[in-house]
Amino acid sequence: MTRYSMVLRGAALAGALLLTGCTAGSGGGSASSGGKATLTFLTFETPNLDAKYWDAAIARASAKVPGVTIKKLVSPSADRTGYAKQLDSTGQFPDIMIGLNPAGFAESGKLEPWTDKELAAYTEPHANAYDGKVYQLPYAAQATLVYYNKKDFAAAGIGTPPRTYAELLDASSKLKKKGINPFVVGGGGKDSWADMFPLMCTVATDVYKKTPDWLTQRGDGKVKFTDKAFVAAAQKVTGLADKGYIDRAGLSRSYADTEQAFRDGKGAMYPMGSWFAASADGKRPSFDTGVFTWPTDQGALALPSGVGGGMTVSSKAPDVQLAKKWAKAFMEDHKSLDAAVKSDALIIDIKGYTPPDNMGPVYKATVKEYRKAQKDDGLVNSFSTESGDGSMPPGLADKAATGVQKLISGRMTAKQFGAYMDEQWDKATR
């Protein structure tokens, strides 16, 4: 099964490059000699993964790999893939990158593949393969789940989370009758990607569960977005909005404001990436937060998820083997993994790793849902963020997010959305 490298928090490219030197030793330049090299490392910063986190992790990895001097490049937005493309266009492609979507770079020979020996420590070593080769260390999983306000559920007489789609509709109806907005969904401005989560879930349940390689088939011309299965998935989203279960007025909210709306009790259910668990545990809302997997019609698990997000290495790095050695030292350092788990709720898929004992209840519930789906063969791709063979053409995810805004707002029907996606696909692949 093709899995994706979850880069759900992509944003519009803006701002300027921050360049800081985090060194392990002395010296400069980009030439390699005698097992020494200066390597550029492209990363990103968020409130959860700030400069302090990255600098400490860089220092630990550099201590394990003598001879490497690291120059840290910080993407001006969460869209480090877009920034890597910009740097590549000016002949400044980084030597090491984290969280890069390898699509395009891998096929054009710009990345060095990882060997089976180098991937031996990873639970899913062949995740996100391109023509059988893996270019990104598959170190962590993320998923899209539904976080919910347990107080609101109790007030509406909902005893347990829904496990079928009919139960989800019933729960939504009960909440609305109590004057409680069922779903919090946003995606305004530069955060248009944040409106995708309901559709990610319905495509997982109605399309990818039955046809895991559906997007590959779309690339081969065997299926279309106007086919019955995809339109049915889109129709579920419009149905929720038409019934008033998704608050259309909230679509203009930014990602941050949408999370705050859920925290403020402006909706009972919040479809979101699993990283929200870190926020929910770190600064708990006034209510207890639960979590469940968006349900299928029959109750079988179909959790949109993916393994990836790790290091990639340029095939043109000054010393490719030294760069790979440093990248693995960074990726497999347990202190760095602990910090990433605590700050971004990552589900680490490296053999022998266990998360810190003091993780909060929302993170533990999130991991439990993920592991259950993993055990029951319930993990599927996440629409619009696929990686590896069967990925979306470049730029199509942004077009999909724009279409979903119209789908939820009622300006586009499910059939029209399918036709729109087919049109955008054809434009992107000409």
N, C-alpha and C positions, 0 to 999 in steps of 0.2 A: 504494500500500500504506500503510495506516495504521501509523504507528510510535508508540511510547510514549515518554513522558518518564520516564526511569528514576529512580524514587525507591524503590529497593529497601530502603533502610535505615531505613524508617519505624519509629518506636517509640512506645510509649504516651506520651501527653501528661502530663508531670509537671514539677514545679519551678516556678520563677517567671521572669518576664521580666527580662532584663538590658538596661538602656537606657544606652547610652553615646553621647556626641556626638563624631563625627568630622567636623570642619568644614573647609570650604573657604571661608574668609572669615568674616565676623562677622554678627551679627544672629540673630534667632529668629522664632518664630511660624510659622504655616502659610500666611499670605497671600502671594500672588505679585504683584510690581509691578516694572515696568521690567526684566524679564528676570532677576529674582532670585526665589529660592524656597527655603524650607526643606522638605526632603522626607524622609520616613521610609523606611528601607530594611530590609526583613526578610530576615535571613539565618540561618545556623545555624553552629554550631561543632562540629568533631570533632577528634580527635587529629591527623588529617592536615591539616585546614583549620581552623587555630586563629585566635585573635583577632589575632595578629600578621599572619597572611596577609590577613585581611579588612581590617584597618586600613590596611595598605600599599596594597592594591588600591583602596580607597575614596579614599585620598589622590591616587593617580595619576589616577583618573577625574575627580576634582574639579578637579585642576589643568588638565585639558583643557576643562572646562566652567565657566567663571567665572560666578559668581552663584548657584551651588548650595551650600546648606548641608545636609549629610547627617546625619540622626540614625539611628544604627544600632540596629535592634531584633534581638535574638538569640533565636531560638526556644528554649524550654527543653528541647526534645528534637529529634531529627532529623525529626520530623513537623511540618515548617513549614506544610504545608497545613492540618493540624488546628488549628495555632495561628493561622493567618490567619483561619480560620473563627471562632475564638473572638474574635479582635480585631474582626472584622466584626460580630459579634453585639452588640458594645458600642459600635459607631460609630467604631472606631479602625482601620479597614482600612488597611493600609500603602500608601504611594504607589508603591513599587517593591519587587519580590520576586524572589528567585532560587530556582529549583528547586521552584516551586509547581506543583501539579497544577491546571491551569486548569478542570477539569470542575466544572460548577455555577456558578463565577464567570463564565466566558465566556458561558454561555447566559443568565445573568441581567443581562448588560450591565455588570458591574462592572470589566471589563478593556478596555483600549484595544487594538484590533487593530494589527498591524504591516503596513505597506504593502509591496508588492513591491520598491519602491525601497529601503526600509529593510532588506530581507532579501537584497539583491543579493550580499552578501559570503558568504552561507551556502550550503554544498554542497547541502543538502536544504531549500530555503526553505519548502516547504509541508508539512513534517512536523508531525504533531499538529494538523491543521486541524479547526476546528469549523464545520461548514456553510460550508466554503471560506475561513474566516478564520483567521489564525495569531495567537495571543495570547502565545506564548512563543518567545523567540529560540532556534532549534534549533542550538546552538553545539557540542554535544559528544555523542558516542555512548558507550554502555556496553553490555555484553553479558554473558550467562551462559555460562561455559565450564567445562571440567573441568581443574583443575590436578592434576598427578600427581607422585608421588615416583619419580624415575627410578631410584633405587637399588632400590626395591621392585620395580619393573617388571623390572629386570635379574635380580634374585634369583628371580623367578618365571618367567624365560625368555621375557618379553614383549619382542620386539625393537622394535616400532613401535607407536604409539598405535592403538587400534581405529578403523576407518573404517566399519564396519557394526555394527548392533546385535548380530548374532550374535558378532562379534569382541569386543564389549564384554562379553558374557556369558562368553565363553571366557576373556578376561583376568581377569574376576572369579573364575571357577572356579580358575584357576591360582594366583591370589593367595591365595585361601582355603586351598587345599591346602598352601601354604607357611606357613600360620599367620599370614597377613597380612590384616587387615581391609580389604576392597576400598574401601568408601566411608565417608567422614566426613561425617555430616549431623547438624545440631543444630536448635535452635528452642525452647528452654525459656523459660519465664517471659515477660517482655515482648518477647523476641526471637522470637516465634512465626513471624514472617515468614521467618526463616532456614531453615525446613523446606521452603520452597516450591521450591527449585532443581531437584531431580530432576523434579518434575511440570512445572515450566516447560519443561524440556528435552523431556520426552516429549509434551507438548501441542504444542510446536513441531514435532517430527518427525512426529507421527501425525495432528495436526489442522490446525494453521495452515499447514504446508507445502502441503497439498492444498487448503485452504480459507482463504485469507488473511483474508477478512472474516467468519470464523465467528462472532465475538462480535457483530458487527452483525446477522448472521442470527439469533443467539439473541435479540437485542433485538426482532427482527421476528417472533419466534415460529416461524421456519422450521426451527430445529434445537433440540435439547435436550441437556443434560448426560448424560442417560440414553441418548443415541444411541450406536451401536456405536463410532464413531471416538473419542469422548471416553472412554468406558469402557475401550477398549483402551489408551489413554494412561495412565489411572489404574492399569490392571492391570499395566503394566510396572513401575510403582513398587512395588506390593504384591508383585510377583514377585521383585524384587530383595531386598525385606525378608524374604520367606518363605524364600528361599534362604540367608539370612544374609549377603548381600552388603552390605546396609545394617545397621549396628549399631544395633538398636533402643534399646539402653541409652543411646546417646549423644544421644537426642532431648531429654533434659532439660538438655543443655548450653546455655549462653548463646551468642550469636554470637561473642563474644571467646574463650570457652573452646573453641568448636568450631574456630576458626582455630588456637588453640594446640595442640589435639589433633592436627591435621594436621602442624603444625610439629614436634611431639614424636614423629612417626612412628607414630601410633596408627591410621593408615589410609592407603591408597595413593592414593586419588582424592578430590578435594575440589571438588564442584560449587559454584561461587561466582561472584559478580559480578566483572567485569574489574578493579574497583578493587583486588582482592587483589594484582595485579601490583606495585603500589607498595609494599605491605607486604613481598612476597617479595623484591623487589630492595633495599629499604631496610634490611631486617634479614634476611639470608638464613638459611634453615634449614640444618641440617647436611648436607642432601642437595641435589642439583640438582633444580629444579622445571621440569617441562614443562607444556605446555598443548595441549588438543585440543578440538574441537567435539563435543558429544554426538552420536553417530551415528544416522542413520536406518537403516531396514531395508536399503535398497538402496545406501546410501553417498552419496546426494545431500546437499548441505549444507542444514541448517535451523538457523541460529543465532539463538536468542532474543535480541533486541537492540532498541535504540531510540535515537533522536536527539531531544534536547530539553534540559531542565535549565536553560535560560537565563532571562533576565529577562522579567518581566511588569510591566506598568504599569497602575495603577488609572485608570479612566476619570474618576475624581473627584479626581485629584491636583491640587494648587494650580496647577501649570503642566504640563499633560500633555506638550507638545512638549519642554519643558526636561527633564522627567523621562525621556522617551524618548531624548533626546540623551545624557543622563548614563548611562543604562542601556547604550546601545550603546558609549559610551566605555569603560565598565567591562568589558563583555563582550568587546570586540575588542582590548583591550590585551595585547600579546604577552608582557609580563613577567608579567601575571596569568595568562595562559594557560599559560606555562611552569611557573609555580608550581603551578597546578592539575594539570598533567600529572605533575609530579614527586611531588606529595603524594597524588594520588588516581587516577593512571593514566588520566585521561580521554583519549578518542580525539577530538581536536578536528576538527570538520567546518566549519571556516572557510577559505575559499579563500586560498591563499598562505601558510598557516601550516604550519610543520614543527616537530616536537618537538625538544627539545634533543639534541645528539649524544651526550651522556653517559648517556642512558637505559639501564636495565639489561636483561639478556637476557630476563627474564620479560615485561616490558612489550613489548619488541620482538616476542617470539613471540605475545603477545596481539594486538597490532596486525596482525601478519601473518595470523593466523587471521581477524580481522574483515575485513580488506581482501580476502582471498580469497573469503569469503562474499559480500561486497559486489559483487565483480566477477562472481561466478557466480550472481547473483540468489538467494543463499541466506540473506538476512536476513529474519526473520519476527518477528511480535510476540512479546512475552513475557507469558505468561498471568498475570493478576491485576494487572499494572502498566501496562496499556494507557492511552493518553491520546488525546485527539482523538475524532473520531467513532468509535463502536464501543468506547467505554470501559465498564468495569464500573460498575454502580451504586455510589454511595458506600457504604462500609462492607463491601462484599462481599469485598474482598481479605482482610480480617481473618477473616471467616467461612471463607474458603477455607483459610487457614493453619491454623485450628482443625481443619477437616476433614482436612487432610493429616496432621496429627499422629495422628489416629485411623487414617487410611489406612495409614501406615507402621507404626504400632504393632500393627496387626492387629485393631483394635477396629471397623473398618469395611471392608467389601468395596468393590471398585471400583464395582459397581453401586449399592451403598448410598451411596457418595460422590457419584455422579452424581445420585441422587435428592435427596440432601442439598443439592447445589448448585442444583438446580432449585427446591427449596423456598425456599432463601435468596434466590435471584434474585426469585422471585415476591413474597416479603415486602418486598424492597428496592424493588420497582417499583410497589407498590400505591399 
